[in-house]
Amino acid sequence: MSEGSGQGSLGRGNSPRCVAITGGASGIGAAYARRAAAGGAAVVLLDLNGPAAQQLAEEIGKDCLALEVDVTDEAAVERVAARVADSGLPSVDALVASAGLAQPATAIEDFSADDFDRVLDSHVRSSYVAARTFGSRMAAGGGGAMVLLASVLSFRPGPVLAYGAGKAAVVSLTQSLAVHWAAKGVRVNAVAPGWTDTPLLRKPKADGTTRDLSPVIAATPQRRLMHAEEIAEVIHFLLSPSASAITGVTLPADGGVMAAAGWVPYGGFPRA
Ligand SMILES: NC(=O)c1ccc[n+]([C@@H]2O[C@H](COP(=O)([O-])OP(=O)(O)OC[C@H]3O[C@@H](n4cnc5c(N)ncnc54)[C@H](O)[C@@H]3O)[C@@H](O)[C@H]2O)c1
């Protein structure tokens, strides 16, 4: 095998030319869409919320396509991938799988198996469908890179059990896909954000009241929420040639949450 083979187009020193972003209409996906477009990449936004995706596409302007699609629907994602291939944009060589639903903090007794499936599908099935659809094309077409969205709740799930189970599965899926496609030049990594200031986090509770974010800020050693733009920078790094040796990892971007989990406060440190 010659030096550099199996690295794919991105591993040979190129940044993505065309990025598909599931959940690209809001929050972290939208922040990365702006980042990618600012870096000169074409952007394809795949989101349930068609009008919001269209509005962002108009804001970005050149080389941005908005497609309304449920990314848990394999046949629908296959159809949009074919549309993208016919769109005149460069072929998709990067994927960010950011679609996913929040889980309300609900007692297990009040959370049906259908509710459980809906949340799990929005994270796991959606990631698998998008990765399978676009990753297979990348593997056949010279390589690429993708980033899935895990979470600190992949490792410390707390009361949102479907969300936590889904995000744990995303870590596992990242490893399986990374090994499967490594020799074909497709790198697969995940980011595990801490609590990030997006519409998902700010979503009002079922009773219409806003969520008290002070407990999650207190659980974050940096004593703040992450910003979507900070997570977008980590995604940008993982998709870039600077990360050409990295595949199969889940990188926390969490203001220290994982480092502090289980911290035994001898002597009362750290002081707030
Ligand atoms: N915000 C946080 O604190 C945080 C922390 C860790 C991980 N994450 C993860 O990051 C990702 C992005 O979260 P966010 O905070 O930007 O959320 P967000 O709600 O702002 O954006 C999510 C987008 O996904 C879309 N979406 C949901 N299900 C979909 C489906 N089946 N098909 C197509 N589009 C769909 C929504 O319409 C929305 O536009 C999610 O996977 C989330 O679990 C978020």
The ligand as an ORCA input file, in Angstrom:
! r2SCAN-3c Opt
* xyz 0 1
  N     -27.623     21.477     23.180
  C     -26.997     20.641     23.995
  O     -26.831     20.905     25.195
  C     -26.416     19.367     23.461
  C     -25.460     18.690     24.241
  C     -24.934     17.488     23.773
  C     -25.329     16.977     22.547
  N     -26.255     17.657     21.806
  C     -26.664     17.058     20.531
  O     -26.307     17.903     19.473
  C     -27.223     17.726     18.390
  C     -27.778     19.076     18.001
  O     -28.480     19.600     19.135
  P     -28.920     21.118     19.222
  O     -28.782     21.499     20.632
  O     -28.270     21.895     18.137
  O     -30.503     20.922     18.931
  P     -31.556     21.801     18.117
  O     -32.889     21.368     18.592
  O     -31.204     23.248     18.154
  O     -31.329     21.280     16.605
  C     -31.656     19.960     16.237
  C     -32.206     19.971     14.812
  O     -32.460     18.616     14.457
  C     -33.654     18.587     13.688
  N     -34.194     17.220     13.728
  C     -34.603     16.510     14.818
  N     -35.019     15.289     14.445
  C     -34.868     15.227     13.091
  C     -35.137     14.231     12.112
  N     -35.656     13.033     12.439
  N     -34.876     14.518     10.817
  C     -34.356     15.716     10.466
  N     -34.095     16.703     11.338
  C     -34.346     16.462     12.636
  C     -34.569     19.615     14.362
  O     -35.597     20.035     13.479
  C     -33.560     20.716     14.681
  O     -33.472     21.659     13.616
  C     -28.297     16.751     18.900
  O     -27.978     15.457     18.457
  C     -28.168     16.857     20.408
  O     -28.626     15.706     21.050
  C     -26.802     18.837     22.223
*
